[in-house]
Amino acid sequence: MRSWPYALARMNDEDGQSRMKLRIDTSICNACGLCREVCPEGAVRPTLLEPRHFYEIQPEKCTGCGECLPYCPAPGALVEYVAA
């Protein structure tokens, strides 16, 4: 698996727009909320499930900037994928 800076560099389309998106693997996420605090687009929101609150990334708001990646304390919780 490649590191996220490499992925950011290779996931641009011909217009220079990022095609990379992120999602949260709730089986790994510790629900700290750091991704929500640092997301410049406000794409991370709580799902409000019991017994603990999880977070999800809204694909329509996620620009693939990767600002959240270095802040996540749970390795593997933020998963990259290429948008269709």
Long-range contacts (C-beta under 8 A, 24 or more apart in sequence): 4-66, 4-69, 4-70, 4-80, 5-66, 7-66, 7-80, 8-64, 8-66, 11-64, 11-80, 11-82, 18-63, 18-64, 18-65, 19-64, 19-82, 19-83, 20-64, 20-66, 20-80, 20-81, 20-82, 20-83, 21-57, 21-59, 21-62, 21-64, 21-80, 21-81, 21-82, 21-83, 22-57, 22-62, 22-64, 22-66, 22-68, 22-69, 22-78, 22-79, 22-80, 22-81, 23-56, 23-57, 23-59, 23-78, 23-79, 23-81, 24-54, 24-55, 24-56, 24-57, 24-77, 24-78, 24-79, 25-76, 25-77, 25-78, 25-79, 26-54, 28-74, 28-75, 28-76, 28-77, 29-54, 29-55, 29-74, 29-77, 30-73, 30-74, 30-77, 31-55, 32-73, 32-74, 34-68, 34-71, 34-72, 34-73, 35-68, 35-71, 35-72, 35-78, 37-71, 38-67, 38-68, 38-71, 39-67, 39-68, 40-65, 40-67, 41-65, 44-68, 59-83
